[in-house]
Amino acid sequence: MKIDKIQEHLKKVYNLRFKSVQKRVTHAIQETESAGMNLTDLNLNEMKSLTLTVLDLETTKVHAEVEDLLAKKEKIQIELDKKLDALQDIKYDVFNAIQEHISDEDSLTLSKLHQVKLQSVDIFDLLSEMVESAIITSLEKAKDSQVSEHINEVIKNLTYEAIKEGSLNSIRIRKILSTILNSAIELAEATPNQASIILEATLKGMRSGLTRAIDRFKQRIMYTPIEAKHILIEDYDTIMEDLNQTDTLFLQIIQTQANESSNQTRKLLVEINQKMHYDLEELVHISKETADAMKERFSSFAKKAVTKTEEALKSPKAQEAKEMGKQAWGVAKVALSNAIKSGKEFIDKK
C-alpha cells in the first residue's frame, strides 16, 4: 500500500469522537492495517509521513488556537509598547513643566531635578543619545584638566541608573555597556585628538557604575524582606554564574567593540583593556561579596529548589525525556552496528 494511499485512508478513518489520543490513534492504525498496511514494512520516510499525518489530524484544533493566541499576544504587545511610550512621555512632560518654574541660573535646583529625572524615567531607550550629549557637553564646558573627570563621573551615573533597577544578568548588562561604549567610540573617532581621554574616562566610568550597581544589588539582597526575595532571584543560577565572571564580561565587551572599530580606535581600546586587566579588583571583590550574600541569604530557597527538582524528575515530561534518551541510545547503537558491519564487509571484499 503506497504512502499517499495510507495518508488518505488515515484521514478518512481518524475519529475525533474517541475521548483519548491513545484510542484515536490506535483505532486509526488498526483500521489502516485492516486495509493492508503494516508498520514493519515502512521505511524511514514513510514512517515520517504517516506520523506527521496523524500529528496534523490530532493537533489541527490546538494549532489554530495557538495561532489565535499568538495574534492576540502580538496585538497586546503593540498596545503595551504604546502605553509604555505614553507613560514615558507623561514623565518627561511632568519634569519639563517643573523645570519651567526653575530659573536657568539656579544650577543647584536644576541639578537636583535632573538627578530625580534620571532615577524616574527609563533611560535605556535614550541611552546612546544621552551618552553622546553628556560627553560632548563635557568636552565643551569642562576645563581641559577636568574633561576626563567629568566624562568619568557622568558615565558612572548613566551606567548605574541604566543597570540598577533591572535584572542583573549578563545579557542585559552587556547590552547596556556595549551601547554606552559604542556611543563613546563614535565620538572618539569624530574627535581623534580627544579619543584617548574619551575612551579611557568612559571605560573607568562604566566600571565604577557597574560596581556601584552590583553593590546596590547586594544591599537589596541583604535587606529585602524574605517574602519579597523571589523578585531579586528570578534567575538565581544565571545571576550567580554572571557574578563570578563580571571582570571577564567587562573585558570581553571592550574587546568586542575594539574588533568592530577602526584601526586607531582598536589600538587605543586594546591598550586600555590591557591596563584594566590589573585594575578590576574592586569590581571582582564586590561581585564575590554579592555572590556570597546570595548563597547565604537564599539557602532556604536552594533547598526548596532541590525538592522541586526531585519532584520534576518524577513528572510525565521527565519520564518522557528519560525514555527518549534510551531510544536515542538505541538508534545510535543500531547505526554504529550497521557502520561496523558495512566496514567489515568492505574490508572482506578487498
MIPA-817594 format. One record per residue (C-alpha): residue number from 1; residue in three letters; x, y, z. Coordinates in nm, 2 decimals, decimal comma, padded with zeros to 4 digits, m for minus. Layout:
rec nr->NUM&rest->ALA&x->X&y->Y&z->Z
...
end
This chain:
rec nr->1&rest->MET&x->00,00&y->00,00&z->00,00
rec nr->2&rest->LYS&x->00,16&y->00,33&z->m00,11
rec nr->3&rest->ILE&x->00,22&y->00,60&z->00,15
rec nr->4&rest->ASP&x->m00,02&y->00,85&z->m00,02
rec nr->5&rest->LYS&x->m00,30&y->00,60&z->00,00
rec nr->6&rest->ILE&x->m00,21&y->00,53&z->00,36
rec nr->7&rest->GLN&x->m00,23&y->00,90&z->00,44
rec nr->8&rest->GLU&x->m00,56&y->00,93&z->00,25
rec nr->9&rest->HIS&x->m00,70&y->00,63&z->00,44
rec nr->10&rest->LEU&x->m00,59&y->00,77&z->00,78
rec nr->11&rest->LYS&x->m00,77&y->01,09&z->00,71
rec nr->12&rest->LYS&x->m01,09&y->00,90&z->00,64
rec nr->13&rest->VAL&x->m01,09&y->00,68&z->00,94
rec nr->14&rest->TYR&x->m00,94&y->00,92&z->01,20
rec nr->15&rest->ASN&x->m01,22&y->00,96&z->01,45
rec nr->16&rest->LEU&x->m01,20&y->01,26&z->01,70
rec nr->17&rest->ARG&x->m01,51&y->01,13&z->01,89
rec nr->18&rest->PHE&x->m01,29&y->00,90&z->02,09
rec nr->19&rest->LYS&x->m01,20&y->01,06&z->02,42
rec nr->20&rest->SER&x->m00,83&y->00,99&z->02,43
rec nr->21&rest->VAL&x->m00,54&y->01,04&z->02,19
rec nr->22&rest->GLN&x->m00,44&y->00,67&z->02,26
rec nr->23&rest->LYS&x->m00,78&y->00,55&z->02,14
rec nr->24&rest->ARG&x->m00,80&y->00,78&z->01,84
rec nr->25&rest->VAL&x->m00,45&y->00,68&z->01,72
rec nr->26&rest->THR&x->m00,50&y->00,31&z->01,79
rec nr->27&rest->HIS&x->m00,83&y->00,30&z->01,61
rec nr->28&rest->ALA&x->m00,69&y->00,48&z->01,30
rec nr->29&rest->ILE&x->m00,39&y->00,25&z->01,28
rec nr->30&rest->GLN&x->m00,60&y->m00,07&z->01,33
rec nr->31&rest->GLU&x->m00,83&y->00,04&z->01,05
rec nr->32&rest->THR&x->m00,54&y->00,12&z->00,82
rec nr->33&rest->GLU&x->m00,37&y->m00,21&z->00,90
rec nr->34&rest->SER&x->m00,70&y->m00,39&z->00,81
rec nr->35&rest->ALA&x->m00,67&y->m00,22&z->00,47
rec nr->36&rest->GLY&x->m00,33&y->m00,38&z->00,41
rec nr->37&rest->MET&x->m00,08&y->m00,16&z->00,58
rec nr->38&rest->ASN&x->00,19&y->m00,30&z->00,80
rec nr->39&rest->LEU&x->00,41&y->m00,07&z->01,02
rec nr->40&rest->THR&x->00,71&y->m00,30&z->00,99
rec nr->41&rest->ASP&x->00,71&y->m00,26&z->00,61
rec nr->42&rest->LEU&x->00,75&y->00,12&z->00,62
rec nr->43&rest->ASN&x->01,09&y->00,28&z->00,55
rec nr->44&rest->LEU&x->01,20&y->00,59&z->00,75
rec nr->45&rest->ASN&x->01,05&y->00,85&z->00,51
rec nr->46&rest->GLU&x->00,72&y->00,66&z->00,50
rec nr->47&rest->MET&x->00,71&y->00,63&z->00,88
rec nr->48&rest->LYS&x->00,77&y->01,00&z->00,90
rec nr->49&rest->SER&x->00,49&y->01,07&z->00,66
rec nr->50&rest->LEU&x->00,25&y->00,85&z->00,85
rec nr->51&rest->THR&x->00,34&y->01,01&z->01,18
rec nr->52&rest->LEU&x->00,31&y->01,36&z->01,06
rec nr->53&rest->THR&x->m00,03&y->01,29&z->00,91
rec nr->54&rest->VAL&x->m00,15&y->01,16&z->01,24
rec nr->55&rest->LEU&x->00,00&y->01,46&z->01,42
rec nr->56&rest->ASP&x->m00,17&y->01,70&z->01,18
rec nr->57&rest->LEU&x->m00,50&y->01,53&z->01,23
rec nr->58&rest->GLU&x->m00,46&y->01,54&z->01,61
rec nr->59&rest->THR&x->m00,33&y->01,89&z->01,65
rec nr->60&rest->THR&x->m00,52&y->02,09&z->01,40
rec nr->61&rest->LYS&x->m00,76&y->02,24&z->01,65
rec nr->62&rest->VAL&x->m00,48&y->02,32&z->01,91
rec nr->63&rest->HIS&x->m00,26&y->02,47&z->01,63
rec nr->64&rest->ALA&x->m00,55&y->02,70&z->01,53
rec nr->65&rest->GLU&x->m00,59&y->02,81&z->01,90
rec nr->66&rest->VAL&x->m00,22&y->02,87&z->01,93
rec nr->67&rest->GLU&x->m00,22&y->03,09&z->01,62
rec nr->68&rest->ASP&x->m00,52&y->03,28&z->01,76
rec nr->69&rest->LEU&x->m00,34&y->03,34&z->02,09
rec nr->70&rest->LEU&x->m00,02&y->03,45&z->01,92
rec nr->71&rest->ALA&x->m00,22&y->03,70&z->01,71
rec nr->72&rest->LYS&x->m00,37&y->03,83&z->02,03
rec nr->73&rest->LYS&x->m00,03&y->03,84&z->02,21
rec nr->74&rest->GLU&x->00,11&y->04,05&z->01,92
rec nr->75&rest->LYS&x->m00,18&y->04,29&z->01,94
rec nr->76&rest->ILE&x->m00,14&y->04,32&z->02,32
rec nr->77&rest->GLN&x->00,23&y->04,37&z->02,29
rec nr->78&rest->ILE&x->00,18&y->04,65&z->02,04
rec nr->79&rest->GLU&x->m00,07&y->04,82&z->02,27
rec nr->80&rest->LEU&x->00,16&y->04,76&z->02,57
rec nr->81&rest->ASP&x->00,45&y->04,93&z->02,38
rec nr->82&rest->LYS&x->00,23&y->05,23&z->02,30
rec nr->83&rest->LYS&x->00,12&y->05,26&z->02,67
rec nr->84&rest->LEU&x->00,48&y->05,24&z->02,78
rec nr->85&rest->ASP&x->00,58&y->05,51&z->02,54
rec nr->86&rest->ALA&x->00,29&y->05,72&z->02,66
rec nr->87&rest->LEU&x->00,40&y->05,67&z->03,02
rec nr->88&rest->GLN&x->00,75&y->05,79&z->02,93
rec nr->89&rest->ASP&x->00,61&y->06,09&z->02,75
rec nr->90&rest->ILE&x->00,40&y->06,18&z->03,05
rec nr->91&rest->LYS&x->00,70&y->06,16&z->03,28
rec nr->92&rest->TYR&x->00,90&y->06,39&z->03,05
rec nr->93&rest->ASP&x->00,61&y->06,64&z->03,04
rec nr->94&rest->VAL&x->00,59&y->06,65&z->03,42
rec nr->95&rest->PHE&x->00,97&y->06,71&z->03,46
rec nr->96&rest->ASN&x->00,96&y->06,97&z->03,18
rec nr->97&rest->ALA&x->00,67&y->07,15&z->03,34
rec nr->98&rest->ILE&x->00,85&y->07,16&z->03,68
rec nr->99&rest->GLN&x->01,17&y->07,28&z->03,51
rec nr->100&rest->GLU&x->00,99&y->07,58&z->03,36
rec nr->101&rest->HIS&x->00,94&y->07,71&z->03,72
rec nr->102&rest->ILE&x->01,31&y->07,69&z->03,79
rec nr->103&rest->SER&x->01,55&y->07,97&z->03,68
rec nr->104&rest->ASP&x->01,82&y->07,87&z->03,44
rec nr->105&rest->GLU&x->02,06&y->08,04&z->03,67
rec nr->106&rest->ASP&x->01,96&y->07,81&z->03,96
rec nr->107&rest->SER&x->02,20&y->07,53&z->03,87
rec nr->108&rest->LEU&x->02,18&y->07,36&z->04,21
rec nr->109&rest->THR&x->01,80&y->07,32&z->04,19
rec nr->110&rest->LEU&x->01,82&y->07,21&z->03,83
rec nr->111&rest->SER&x->02,08&y->06,96&z->03,92
rec nr->112&rest->LYS&x->01,85&y->06,81&z->04,19
rec nr->113&rest->LEU&x->01,56&y->06,79&z->03,95
rec nr->114&rest->HIS&x->01,77&y->06,62&z->03,67
rec nr->115&rest->GLN&x->01,90&y->06,37&z->03,92
rec nr->116&rest->VAL&x->01,54&y->06,28&z->04,02
rec nr->117&rest->LYS&x->01,46&y->06,26&z->03,65
rec nr->118&rest->LEU&x->01,74&y->06,02&z->03,58
rec nr->119&rest->GLN&x->01,61&y->05,80&z->03,86
rec nr->120&rest->SER&x->01,25&y->05,82&z->03,75
rec nr->121&rest->VAL&x->01,24&y->05,76&z->03,37
rec nr->122&rest->ASP&x->01,35&y->05,45&z->03,18
rec nr->123&rest->ILE&x->01,67&y->05,58&z->03,02
rec nr->124&rest->PHE&x->01,77&y->05,27&z->02,82
rec nr->125&rest->ASP&x->01,59&y->05,37&z->02,50
rec nr->126&rest->LEU&x->01,77&y->05,71&z->02,51
rec nr->127&rest->LEU&x->02,10&y->05,58&z->02,65
rec nr->128&rest->SER&x->02,30&y->05,62&z->02,33
rec nr->129&rest->GLU&x->02,19&y->05,98&z->02,28
rec nr->130&rest->MET&x->02,23&y->06,07&z->02,64
rec nr->131&rest->VAL&x->02,59&y->05,94&z->02,64
rec nr->132&rest->GLU&x->02,67&y->06,13&z->02,33
rec nr->133&rest->SER&x->02,52&y->06,45&z->02,47
rec nr->134&rest->ALA&x->02,69&y->06,41&z->02,81
rec nr->135&rest->ILE&x->03,04&y->06,36&z->02,65
rec nr->136&rest->ILE&x->03,00&y->06,65&z->02,41
rec nr->137&rest->THR&x->02,89&y->06,88&z->02,70
rec nr->138&rest->SER&x->03,20&y->06,77&z->02,90
rec nr->139&rest->LEU&x->03,43&y->06,84&z->02,61
rec nr->140&rest->GLU&x->03,27&y->07,18&z->02,55
rec nr->141&rest->LYS&x->03,22&y->07,31&z->02,91
rec nr->142&rest->ALA&x->03,47&y->07,14&z->03,13
rec nr->143&rest->LYS&x->03,82&y->07,28&z->03,18
rec nr->144&rest->ASP&x->04,09&y->07,09&z->02,99
rec nr->145&rest->SER&x->04,23&y->06,94&z->03,31
rec nr->146&rest->GLN&x->03,89&y->06,82&z->03,42
rec nr->147&rest->VAL&x->03,74&y->06,67&z->03,10
rec nr->148&rest->SER&x->03,84&y->06,32&z->03,19
rec nr->149&rest->GLU&x->03,69&y->06,36&z->03,54
rec nr->150&rest->HIS&x->03,36&y->06,49&z->03,41
rec nr->151&rest->ILE&x->03,32&y->06,22&z->03,15
rec nr->152&rest->ASN&x->03,41&y->05,95&z->03,41
rec nr->153&rest->GLU&x->03,15&y->06,09&z->03,65
rec nr->154&rest->VAL&x->02,87&y->06,13&z->03,40
rec nr->155&rest->ILE&x->02,93&y->05,78&z->03,25
rec nr->156&rest->LYS&x->02,94&y->05,63&z->03,60
rec nr->157&rest->ASN&x->02,60&y->05,78&z->03,68
rec nr->158&rest->LEU&x->02,44&y->05,68&z->03,35
rec nr->159&rest->THR&x->02,57&y->05,33&z->03,38
rec nr->160&rest->TYR&x->02,44&y->05,29&z->03,73
rec nr->161&rest->GLU&x->02,10&y->05,44&z->03,66
rec nr->162&rest->ALA&x->02,06&y->05,22&z->03,35
rec nr->163&rest->ILE&x->02,16&y->04,89&z->03,53
rec nr->164&rest->LYS&x->02,03&y->04,93&z->03,88
rec nr->165&rest->GLU&x->01,65&y->04,86&z->03,85
rec nr->166&rest->GLY&x->01,65&y->04,57&z->03,61
rec nr->167&rest->SER&x->01,78&y->04,22&z->03,61
rec nr->168&rest->LEU&x->02,15&y->04,17&z->03,68
rec nr->169&rest->ASN&x->02,21&y->03,91&z->03,41
rec nr->170&rest->SER&x->02,49&y->03,93&z->03,16
rec nr->171&rest->ILE&x->02,28&y->03,97&z->02,85
rec nr->172&rest->ARG&x->02,12&y->04,29&z->02,99
rec nr->173&rest->ILE&x->02,45&y->04,43&z->03,13
rec nr->174&rest->ARG&x->02,63&y->04,35&z->02,81
rec nr->175&rest->LYS&x->02,37&y->04,54&z->02,61
rec nr->176&rest->ILE&x->02,39&y->04,85&z->02,83
rec nr->177&rest->LEU&x->02,76&y->04,86&z->02,85
rec nr->178&rest->SER&x->02,80&y->04,80&z->02,47
rec nr->179&rest->THR&x->02,56&y->05,08&z->02,40
rec nr->180&rest->ILE&x->02,75&y->05,32&z->02,62
rec nr->181&rest->LEU&x->03,09&y->05,23&z->02,48
rec nr->182&rest->ASN&x->02,97&y->05,23&z->02,12
rec nr->183&rest->SER&x->02,85&y->05,59&z->02,16
rec nr->184&rest->ALA&x->03,18&y->05,69&z->02,32
rec nr->185&rest->ILE&x->03,37&y->05,53&z->02,03
rec nr->186&rest->GLU&x->03,17&y->05,72&z->01,77
rec nr->187&rest->LEU&x->03,26&y->06,05&z->01,94
rec nr->188&rest->ALA&x->03,62&y->05,94&z->01,99
rec nr->189&rest->GLU&x->03,65&y->05,87&z->01,62
rec nr->190&rest->ALA&x->03,49&y->06,21&z->01,54
rec nr->191&rest->THR&x->03,74&y->06,39&z->01,76
rec nr->192&rest->PRO&x->04,06&y->06,19&z->01,73
rec nr->193&rest->ASN&x->04,27&y->06,45&z->01,93
rec nr->194&rest->GLN&x->04,05&y->06,37&z->02,24
rec nr->195&rest->ALA&x->04,00&y->06,00&z->02,16
rec nr->196&rest->SER&x->04,22&y->05,86&z->02,43
rec nr->197&rest->ILE&x->04,07&y->06,08&z->02,70
rec nr->198&rest->ILE&x->03,71&y->06,00&z->02,59
rec nr->199&rest->LEU&x->03,76&y->05,62&z->02,58
rec nr->200&rest->GLU&x->03,96&y->05,58&z->02,90
rec nr->201&rest->ALA&x->03,73&y->05,80&z->03,10
rec nr->202&rest->THR&x->03,42&y->05,62&z->02,96
rec nr->203&rest->LEU&x->03,56&y->05,28&z->03,05
rec nr->204&rest->LYS&x->03,65&y->05,39&z->03,40
rec nr->205&rest->GLY&x->03,30&y->05,53&z->03,44
rec nr->206&rest->MET&x->03,14&y->05,21&z->03,31
rec nr->207&rest->ARG&x->03,35&y->05,01&z->03,56
rec nr->208&rest->SER&x->03,25&y->05,23&z->03,85
rec nr->209&rest->GLY&x->02,89&y->05,24&z->03,75
rec nr->210&rest->LEU&x->02,87&y->04,86&z->03,72
rec nr->211&rest->THR&x->03,05&y->04,82&z->04,05
rec nr->212&rest->ARG&x->02,80&y->05,05&z->04,22
rec nr->213&rest->ALA&x->02,50&y->04,88&z->04,06
rec nr->214&rest->ILE&x->02,62&y->04,54&z->04,19
rec nr->215&rest->ASP&x->02,68&y->04,68&z->04,53
rec nr->216&rest->ARG&x->02,33&y->04,81&z->04,54
rec nr->217&rest->PHE&x->02,20&y->04,47&z->04,44
rec nr->218&rest->LYS&x->02,39&y->04,32&z->04,73
rec nr->219&rest->GLN&x->02,23&y->04,57&z->04,97
rec nr->220&rest->ARG&x->01,89&y->04,48&z->04,83
rec nr->221&rest->ILE&x->01,96&y->04,11&z->04,89
rec nr->222&rest->MET&x->02,07&y->04,17&z->05,25
rec nr->223&rest->TYR&x->01,78&y->04,39&z->05,35
rec nr->224&rest->THR&x->01,48&y->04,28&z->05,13
rec nr->225&rest->PRO&x->01,21&y->04,11&z->05,34
rec nr->226&rest->ILE&x->01,21&y->03,73&z->05,30
rec nr->227&rest->GLU&x->00,86&y->03,74&z->05,14
rec nr->228&rest->ALA&x->00,99&y->03,95&z->04,85
rec nr->229&rest->LYS&x->01,32&y->03,78&z->04,78
rec nr->230&rest->HIS&x->01,19&y->03,59&z->04,48
rec nr->231&rest->ILE&x->01,17&y->03,93&z->04,30
rec nr->232&rest->LEU&x->01,55&y->03,96&z->04,31
rec nr->233&rest->ILE&x->01,64&y->03,60&z->04,22
rec nr->234&rest->GLU&x->01,40&y->03,50&z->03,94
rec nr->235&rest->ASP&x->01,71&y->03,37&z->03,76
rec nr->236&rest->TYR&x->01,93&y->03,26&z->04,06
rec nr->237&rest->ASP&x->02,17&y->03,03&z->03,87
rec nr->238&rest->THR&x->02,23&y->03,27&z->03,58
rec nr->239&rest->ILE&x->02,30&y->03,56&z->03,81
rec nr->240&rest->MET&x->02,53&y->03,35&z->04,03
rec nr->241&rest->GLU&x->02,73&y->03,25&z->03,72
rec nr->242&rest->ASP&x->02,74&y->03,60&z->03,59
rec nr->243&rest->LEU&x->02,86&y->03,75&z->03,92
rec nr->244&rest->ASN&x->03,16&y->03,51&z->03,92
rec nr->245&rest->GLN&x->03,28&y->03,64&z->03,59
rec nr->246&rest->THR&x->03,19&y->04,01&z->03,58
rec nr->247&rest->ASP&x->03,56&y->04,11&z->03,51
rec nr->248&rest->THR&x->03,57&y->03,87&z->03,22
rec nr->249&rest->LEU&x->03,24&y->04,01&z->03,09
rec nr->250&rest->PHE&x->03,37&y->04,37&z->03,12
rec nr->251&rest->LEU&x->03,69&y->04,30&z->02,93
rec nr->252&rest->GLN&x->03,51&y->04,10&z->02,66
rec nr->253&rest->ILE&x->03,28&y->04,39&z->02,59
rec nr->254&rest->ILE&x->03,58&y->04,62&z->02,54
rec nr->255&rest->GLN&x->03,75&y->04,36&z->02,31
rec nr->256&rest->THR&x->03,43&y->04,30&z->02,11
rec nr->257&rest->GLN&x->03,38&y->04,68&z->02,05
rec nr->258&rest->ALA&x->03,75&y->04,71&z->01,96
rec nr->259&rest->ASN&x->03,72&y->04,44&z->01,70
rec nr->260&rest->GLU&x->03,44&y->04,63&z->01,53
rec nr->261&rest->SER&x->03,62&y->04,97&z->01,53
rec nr->262&rest->SER&x->03,88&y->05,15&z->01,32
rec nr->263&rest->ASN&x->04,24&y->05,05&z->01,35
rec nr->264&rest->GLN&x->04,33&y->05,36&z->01,55
rec nr->265&rest->THR&x->04,04&y->05,31&z->01,79
rec nr->266&rest->ARG&x->04,11&y->04,94&z->01,82
rec nr->267&rest->LYS&x->04,47&y->05,01&z->01,91
rec nr->268&rest->LEU&x->04,36&y->05,25&z->02,19
rec nr->269&rest->LEU&x->04,10&y->05,01&z->02,33
rec nr->270&rest->VAL&x->04,34&y->04,72&z->02,33
rec nr->271&rest->GLU&x->04,59&y->04,93&z->02,52
rec nr->272&rest->ILE&x->04,33&y->05,05&z->02,77
rec nr->273&rest->ASN&x->04,19&y->04,69&z->02,80
rec nr->274&rest->GLN&x->04,54&y->04,56&z->02,89
rec nr->275&rest->LYS&x->04,58&y->04,82&z->03,16
rec nr->276&rest->MET&x->04,23&y->04,75&z->03,30
rec nr->277&rest->HIS&x->04,32&y->04,38&z->03,35
rec nr->278&rest->TYR&x->04,51&y->04,49&z->03,66
rec nr->279&rest->ASP&x->04,25&y->04,75&z->03,77
rec nr->280&rest->LEU&x->03,93&y->04,55&z->03,83
rec nr->281&rest->GLU&x->04,00&y->04,44&z->04,19
rec nr->282&rest->GLU&x->03,70&y->04,64&z->04,33
rec nr->283&rest->LEU&x->03,46&y->04,50&z->04,07
rec nr->284&rest->VAL&x->03,57&y->04,14&z->04,13
rec nr->285&rest->HIS&x->03,56&y->04,20&z->04,51
rec nr->286&rest->ILE&x->03,21&y->04,34&z->04,52
rec nr->287&rest->SER&x->03,09&y->04,07&z->04,28
rec nr->288&rest->LYS&x->03,22&y->03,80&z->04,50
rec nr->289&rest->GLU&x->03,07&y->03,96&z->04,81
rec nr->290&rest->THR&x->02,73&y->03,97&z->04,63
rec nr->291&rest->ALA&x->02,75&y->03,61&z->04,52
rec nr->292&rest->ASP&x->02,84&y->03,51&z->04,88
rec nr->293&rest->ALA&x->02,54&y->03,71&z->05,01
rec nr->294&rest->MET&x->02,31&y->03,54&z->04,76
rec nr->295&rest->LYS&x->02,43&y->03,20&z->04,87
rec nr->296&rest->GLU&x->02,39&y->03,28&z->05,24
rec nr->297&rest->ARG&x->02,05&y->03,46&z->05,22
rec nr->298&rest->PHE&x->01,89&y->03,22&z->04,98
rec nr->299&rest->SER&x->02,00&y->02,88&z->05,12
rec nr->300&rest->SER&x->01,64&y->02,80&z->05,21
rec nr->301&rest->PHE&x->01,53&y->02,87&z->04,85
rec nr->302&rest->ALA&x->01,80&y->02,64&z->04,73
rec nr->303&rest->LYS&x->01,67&y->02,36&z->04,95
rec nr->304&rest->LYS&x->01,32&y->02,41&z->04,81
rec nr->305&rest->ALA&x->01,47&y->02,41&z->04,46
rec nr->306&rest->VAL&x->01,62&y->02,07&z->04,53
rec nr->307&rest->THR&x->01,28&y->01,94&z->04,64
rec nr->308&rest->LYS&x->01,11&y->02,08&z->04,33
rec nr->309&rest->THR&x->01,38&y->01,93&z->04,11
rec nr->310&rest->GLU&x->01,32&y->01,59&z->04,27
rec nr->311&rest->GLU&x->00,95&y->01,62&z->04,20
rec nr->312&rest->ALA&x->01,02&y->01,74&z->03,85
rec nr->313&rest->LEU&x->01,22&y->01,43&z->03,78
rec nr->314&rest->LYS&x->00,91&y->01,22&z->03,85
rec nr->315&rest->SER&x->00,69&y->01,42&z->03,62
rec nr->316&rest->PRO&x->00,55&y->01,28&z->03,29
rec nr->317&rest->LYS&x->00,78&y->01,51&z->03,09
rec nr->318&rest->ALA&x->01,09&y->01,39&z->03,28
rec nr->319&rest->GLN&x->00,99&y->01,03&z->03,23
rec nr->320&rest->GLU&x->00,93&y->01,10&z->02,86
rec nr->321&rest->ALA&x->01,28&y->01,26&z->02,84
rec nr->322&rest->LYS&x->01,43&y->00,95&z->03,00
rec nr->323&rest->GLU&x->01,25&y->00,72&z->02,76
rec nr->324&rest->MET&x->01,36&y->00,93&z->02,46
rec nr->325&rest->GLY&x->01,72&y->00,92&z->02,59
rec nr->326&rest->LYS&x->01,71&y->00,54&z->02,59
rec nr->327&rest->GLN&x->01,56&y->00,54&z->02,24
rec nr->328&rest->ALA&x->01,83&y->00,78&z->02,12
rec nr->329&rest->TRP&x->02,09&y->00,54&z->02,26
rec nr->330&rest->GLY&x->01,92&y->00,26&z->02,07
rec nr->331&rest->VAL&x->01,92&y->00,45&z->01,74
rec nr->332&rest->ALA&x->02,29&y->00,53&z->01,78
rec nr->333&rest->LYS&x->02,37&y->00,16&z->01,87
rec nr->334&rest->VAL&x->02,20&y->00,04&z->01,56
rec nr->335&rest->ALA&x->02,36&y->00,30&z->01,34
rec nr->336&rest->LEU&x->02,71&y->00,21&z->01,48
rec nr->337&rest->SER&x->02,64&y->m00,16&z->01,44
rec nr->338&rest->ASN&x->02,55&y->m00,11&z->01,08
rec nr->339&rest->ALA&x->02,85&y->00,11&z->01,02
rec nr->340&rest->ILE&x->03,09&y->m00,16&z->01,16
rec nr->341&rest->LYS&x->02,91&y->m00,43&z->00,96
rec nr->342&rest->SER&x->02,94&y->m00,23&z->00,64
rec nr->343&rest->GLY&x->03,31&y->m00,15&z->00,71
rec nr->344&rest->LYS&x->03,38&y->m00,52&z->00,77
rec nr->345&rest->GLU&x->03,21&y->m00,63&z->00,46
rec nr->346&rest->PHE&x->03,41&y->m00,37&z->00,26
rec nr->347&rest->ILE&x->03,74&y->m00,50&z->00,40
rec nr->348&rest->ASP&x->03,64&y->m00,86&z->00,34
rec nr->349&rest->LYS&x->03,56&y->m00,78&z->m00,03
rec nr->350&rest->LYS&x->03,91&y->m00,62&z->m00,06
end
